[in-house]
């Protein structure tokens, strides 16, 4: 069990809070503030307890001085001021006298945000390379460290591991939610446990497939990676996505897992990879040699629904087809709807494209948990140790 923000005294303390405020921006405007909204419960709790919040995050990749112009966190500080209805002081520096003075001027319940941690990457990768001197310096600015940035938990950076190595470290509410839901699903799921894995490549999810095959009762595989499994079964897959070097491994997984792996029974084959391409639904045993499969068919959605019936834990990671194209989104929509409509099940989306799909389709509120970290949730599902989690103190 990891220590949480509720396990420590915060009143009068300088609380370093690492959040994941890496929001999409266009021309200096925030286009989606979901990550900011997700950070609010932890911020509010610290304020209510009389802590002084020193808030920081990364935003995009910063490699040159030019990158700084559209990678500043100032618009995030302004949005937080609106959402919290309280002033969030912004210091456009990552170290130095102005930052230190701003922190010393903070009153109990006050909030200060400092600049994008990746500004430290311009002169050598000090943030993303976990420079020990930088981690030690940032730690010196506070009395306690709250790590609430699950999205970077799979990275060893100065702003998570570097600070955590030098200061008492606890999880925020968002980080704790990820530990409870994803960690709980992998370590002690309520059964039946069904995992649904989609996306383009088997190679991206080998670790996840192997790990969930050990833990889950059934593993549904859709998306582009299903065709490597079909090839392993000796089926014609036309011009569909194939990882030739993973066919033997797919064959071994099918042989060793018995009937645990569930594959599509019909697919949508298209003449071209294009939104308006001519397409038709075919059985997986009748894929035309000159066509490319871009989605699962209606019979497959029904088949997957049957497998999901009665499930108590469901983890979904990866779309069922090219859901960005309307003609090839029906499979992803169907699976999303089927999971959302499950009664009495803990339903978890492991970040990335699946999370985007659920939000775009309006099903976000129908899931128990949508992970805020694509890469981090994938590695967590693989059973890997995440540096940003490991650095949090145990109770």
C-alpha positions in Angstrom: 0.0 0.0 0.0 1.3 3.4 -1.0 1.0 6.5 1.2 -1.6 9.0 -0.1 -2.1 12.7 0.4 -4.5 11.9 3.2 -1.7 10.2 5.2 0.3 13.3 5.9 -0.1 16.6 7.7 -0.3 19.4 5.2 -1.2 22.6 7.2 1.5 25.2 6.7 3.6 22.9 4.6 5.1 23.7 1.2 3.6 21.0 -0.9 5.3 20.1 -4.2 2.6 18.8 -6.5 3.5 17.1 -9.8 0.4 16.9 -11.9 0.0 15.8 -15.5 -1.2 19.1 -17.2 0.1 18.2 -20.6 -3.0 19.5 -22.4 -3.5 19.9 -26.1 -2.9 23.5 -27.3 -3.6 25.4 -30.5 -2.3 29.0 -31.0 -1.9 29.4 -27.3 -5.4 28.2 -26.5 -6.2 25.0 -24.5 -8.4 22.7 -26.8 -9.2 20.1 -24.1 -8.9 20.8 -20.4 -9.7 17.3 -19.2 -6.3 16.8 -17.6 -6.6 20.0 -15.7 -10.1 19.0 -14.4 -8.7 15.6 -13.3 -6.0 17.4 -11.2 -8.6 19.5 -9.3 -9.5 17.1 -6.4 -5.9 16.8 -5.2 -5.3 20.5 -5.5 -8.5 21.3 -3.6 -7.7 18.9 -0.8 -4.3 20.4 -0.2 -5.7 23.9 -0.2 -8.5 22.9 2.2 -5.9 21.4 4.6 -4.0 24.7 4.6 -1.1 23.5 2.5 0.9 25.8 0.2 0.6 24.3 -3.3 3.7 24.5 -5.6 2.3 23.0 -8.8 4.3 21.9 -11.8 4.1 19.8 -15.0 5.6 19.2 -18.4 3.9 20.3 -21.6 4.9 18.7 -24.9 8.5 18.2 -25.9 10.9 21.1 -25.6 14.2 20.9 -27.6 15.0 24.4 -28.7 14.5 28.0 -27.4 11.9 28.4 -30.2 9.8 25.6 -28.7 9.3 27.6 -25.5 6.9 30.1 -27.2 4.0 27.7 -27.5 4.9 25.3 -24.6 4.5 27.7 -21.7 2.2 26.6 -18.8 0.8 30.1 -18.4 -2.5 29.3 -20.1 -2.9 26.4 -17.8 -2.4 28.6 -14.7 -5.0 30.9 -16.1 -7.5 28.1 -16.7 -6.8 26.8 -13.2 -7.6 30.3 -11.8 -11.0 30.1 -13.5 -11.8 26.5 -12.4 -10.7 27.0 -8.8 -12.0 30.5 -8.5 -8.8 31.5 -6.7 -5.6 33.1 -7.9 -2.9 30.8 -9.2 0.3 32.7 -9.3 2.5 31.9 -12.3 6.3 32.0 -12.2 7.8 31.7 -15.8 10.9 30.0 -14.5 12.0 26.5 -13.5 14.5 27.6 -10.9 16.1 30.7 -9.4 15.4 33.7 -7.2 12.0 34.7 -8.6 10.7 31.1 -8.1 12.1 30.9 -4.6 10.8 34.3 -3.6 7.3 33.4 -5.0 7.3 30.3 -2.8 8.4 32.1 0.3 5.5 34.6 -0.3 2.9 31.9 -0.4 0.3 31.9 2.3 -1.5 28.8 3.7 -4.0 27.6 1.0 -2.2 29.6 -1.7 -1.1 28.2 -5.1 1.9 28.9 -7.3 2.7 27.2 -10.6 6.1 27.2 -12.1 7.1 26.8 -15.7 7.1 23.7 -17.9 9.7 21.3 -16.4 10.9 20.4 -19.9 12.3 23.8 -20.4 15.2 22.2 -18.5 15.8 19.9 -21.4 17.1 22.6 -23.8 20.6 22.6 -22.3 21.0 18.9 -22.0 18.2 16.5 -20.9 18.1 17.6 -17.2 14.4 16.9 -16.7 13.8 13.8 -18.9 17.3 12.5 -18.0 16.6 12.7 -14.3 19.6 15.0 -13.5 20.3 14.4 -9.8 21.2 18.0 -9.1 17.9 19.3 -10.6 15.8 16.7 -8.7 17.6 17.7 -5.4 17.1 21.4 -6.2 13.3 21.0 -6.8 13.0 18.9 -3.7 14.6 21.7 -1.7 11.7 24.0 -2.6 9.1 22.0 -0.6 8.5 20.0 2.6 6.5 17.2 1.1 6.0 15.8 -2.5 2.7 14.7 -3.9 3.0 12.8 -7.1 -0.3 12.9 -9.0 1.1 12.5 -12.6 0.3 8.9 -13.6 0.8 9.9 -17.3 4.6 10.1 -16.6 4.8 7.3 -14.0 6.6 5.0 -16.5 9.4 7.6 -17.0 12.2 8.3 -14.6 12.4 12.1 -14.7 13.8 14.7 -12.3 10.2 16.0 -11.6 9.0 12.6 -10.3 11.8 10.2 -9.4 14.4 12.9 -8.8 12.3 14.8 -6.3 11.0 11.6 -4.7 14.5 10.4 -4.0 15.1 13.5 -1.9 11.7 14.1 -0.1 8.8 12.3 1.6 6.6 11.3 -1.3 2.9 10.4 -1.4 0.3 9.8 -4.1 -2.4 12.3 -5.1 -6.0 11.2 -5.7 -5.6 10.6 -9.4 -2.5 8.5 -9.0 -4.2 6.5 -6.2 -7.2 5.9 -8.5 -4.9 4.4 -11.2 -3.2 2.2 -8.6 -6.6 1.0 -7.2 -8.2 0.3 -10.6 -5.5 -0.8 -13.0 -3.3 -2.4 -10.2 -6.4 -4.0 -8.7 -7.5 -5.4 -12.1 -4.1 -7.0 -12.7 -3.3 -8.1 -9.2 -6.7 -9.2 -7.7 -9.5 -8.9 -10.3 -13.0 -9.9 -9.5 -13.9 -12.7 -11.8 -14.8 -13.4 -14.6 -12.0 -11.0 -15.8 -12.1 -10.2 -19.6 -9.4 -8.1 -21.3 -10.0 -6.5 -24.7 -6.9 -5.6 -26.6 -6.9 -3.7 -29.9 -4.7 -1.3 -31.8 -2.4 -1.7 -34.7 0.5 -3.8 -33.7 1.1 -7.0 -31.8 4.7 -5.8 -31.1 3.3 -2.8 -29.1 1.4 -5.1 -26.8 3.3 -8.4 -26.6 4.0 -7.8 -22.9 0.4 -6.9 -22.2 -1.0 -9.9 -24.1 1.3 -12.3 -22.2 0.6 -10.7 -18.8 -3.2 -10.6 -19.2 -3.3 -14.2 -20.6 -1.9 -15.3 -17.2 -4.5 -13.3 -15.3 -7.7 -13.0 -17.4 -10.4 -15.6 -18.0 -10.8 -14.5 -21.6 -8.7 -12.2 -23.9 -10.5 -10.6 -26.8 -8.2 -9.4 -29.6 -9.3 -7.0 -32.3 -7.9 -4.1 -34.3 -4.9 -4.4 -36.7 -3.1 -6.9 -34.6 -5.8 -9.6 -35.1 -4.6 -10.2 -38.7 -1.2 -11.4 -37.4 -3.1 -14.0 -35.4 -5.2 -14.9 -38.5 -2.0 -15.4 -40.5 -0.8 -17.7 -37.7 -4.0 -19.8 -38.3 -3.2 -20.0 -42.0 -5.9 -17.6 -43.1 -5.8 -15.3 -46.1 -5.6 -11.7 -44.8 -5.3 -9.8 -48.1 -3.5 -6.4 -47.7 -4.4 -6.2 -44.0 -1.8 -5.1 -41.4 0.7 -7.9 -40.7 3.8 -8.3 -38.6 5.5 -11.2 -40.3 8.1 -11.5 -37.5 5.3 -12.0 -34.9 3.4 -14.8 -36.7 5.2 -17.6 -34.9 4.7 -16.0 -31.5 1.0 -15.5 -32.3 0.7 -19.2 -33.2 2.4 -20.2 -29.9 0.1 -17.9 -27.9 -3.0 -19.5 -29.6 -1.7 -23.0 -29.0 -0.8 -22.4 -25.3 -3.9 -20.4 -24.3 -6.5 -23.0 -25.4 -9.8 -21.1 -26.0 -8.8 -18.2 -23.8 -8.1 -15.9 -26.9 -11.2 -14.7 -28.7 -10.7 -13.4 -32.3 -13.1 -11.7 -34.7 -15.5 -13.8 -36.8 -16.1 -11.2 -39.5 -14.4 -8.1 -40.7 -14.9 -5.0 -42.8 -12.7 -5.2 -45.9 -12.0 -2.1 -48.0 -10.5 -1.6 -51.5 -8.2 1.2 -50.2 -7.1 2.7 -46.9 -9.3 5.8 -47.3 -12.4 7.2 -45.5 -14.6 6.8 -48.6 -13.2 3.5 -49.8 -15.6 0.9 -51.1 -16.0 -1.8 -48.4 -18.0 -4.8 -47.5 -18.2 -7.2 -44.5 -16.8 -10.6 -45.0 -16.1 -13.7 -42.9 -12.6 -14.0 -41.6 -12.3 -17.2 -43.7 -13.2 -15.2 -46.9 -11.0 -12.1 -46.8 -10.2 -11.1 -50.5 -6.6 -11.1 -51.4 -6.8 -7.6 -52.9 -8.6 -5.9 -50.0 -7.5 -4.5 -46.6 -9.5 -5.1 -43.4 -10.1 -1.9 -41.4 -12.7 -2.9 -38.8 -14.5 -5.8 -37.1 -18.0 -6.7 -38.4 -21.4 -6.8 -36.7 -21.3 -10.6 -36.0 -18.0 -10.0 -34.2 -19.5 -7.3 -32.0 -22.2 -9.7 -31.0 -19.7 -12.4 -30.4 -17.6 -10.1 -28.1 -20.8 -9.1 -26.3 -21.5 -12.8 -25.5 -18.0 -13.1 -24.1 -18.5 -10.0 -22.0 -21.8 -11.2 -20.5 -21.5 -11.7 -16.7 -17.9 -10.2 -16.6 -17.1 -8.6 -13.3 -13.8 -6.9 -14.4 -13.1 -5.6 -17.9 -10.0 -3.9 -19.1 -10.0 -2.4 -22.6 -7.0 -1.0 -24.4 -6.9 -0.2 -28.1 -9.6 0.4 -30.8 -11.1 -2.4 -32.9 -10.5 -0.6 -36.3 -9.6 2.7 -37.9 -12.1 4.5 -35.7 -11.0 7.9 -37.0 -12.7 7.1 -40.2 -16.5 7.0 -39.8 -17.0 4.0 -42.1 -14.6 1.9 -40.0 -15.6 3.1 -36.5 -18.7 0.8 -35.9 -16.7 -2.0 -34.3 -15.0 0.3 -31.8 -18.4 2.0 -31.1 -20.1 -1.4 -30.7 -17.5 -2.7 -28.2 -17.4 0.6 -26.3 -21.2 0.5 -26.0 -21.2 -3.2 -24.9 -18.7 -2.5 -22.1 -20.5 0.7 -21.0 -23.8 -1.2 -20.7 -22.4 -4.0 -18.4 -24.1 -4.2 -15.0 -22.2 -4.6 -11.8 -18.8 -4.8 -13.5 -15.6 -2.8 -12.9 -14.8 -1.4 -16.3 -11.5 0.2 -17.1 -10.1 1.9 -20.2 -6.3 1.8 -20.3 -5.8 5.3 -21.8 -4.7 6.2 -25.3 -7.0 5.8 -28.3 -9.6 3.8 -26.4 -10.0 6.6 -23.9 -10.3 9.1 -26.7 -12.9 7.0 -28.4 -15.0 6.6 -25.3 -14.9 10.4 -24.6 -15.6 11.3 -28.3 -18.6 8.8 -28.3 -20.0 10.2 -25.1 -19.5 7.0 -23.0 -16.9 8.4 -20.6 -19.2 8.5 -17.6 -20.4 4.9 -18.1 -17.0 3.5 -17.3 -15.6 2.9 -13.7 -12.3 4.3 -14.7 -10.6 5.9 -17.7 -6.8 5.9 -17.3 -5.0 9.3 -17.8 -1.8 7.7 -19.0 -1.6 5.8 -22.3 2.0 4.6 -22.1 2.0 4.3 -18.3 -1.2 2.2 -18.3 0.2 -0.1 -21.0 3.4 -0.7 -19.0 1.3 -1.2 -15.8 -0.9 -3.7 -17.6 2.3 -5.5 -18.7 3.2 -5.9 -15.0 6.2 -3.7 -15.3 7.5 -1.6 -12.3 6.8 2.1 -12.9 9.5 4.4 -11.6 7.0 7.1 -10.7 5.0 4.7 -8.6 8.0 3.0 -7.0 9.3 6.3 -5.7 6.1 6.8 -3.6 6.6 5.9 0.0 4.9 2.7 1.4 2.5 3.1 4.3 
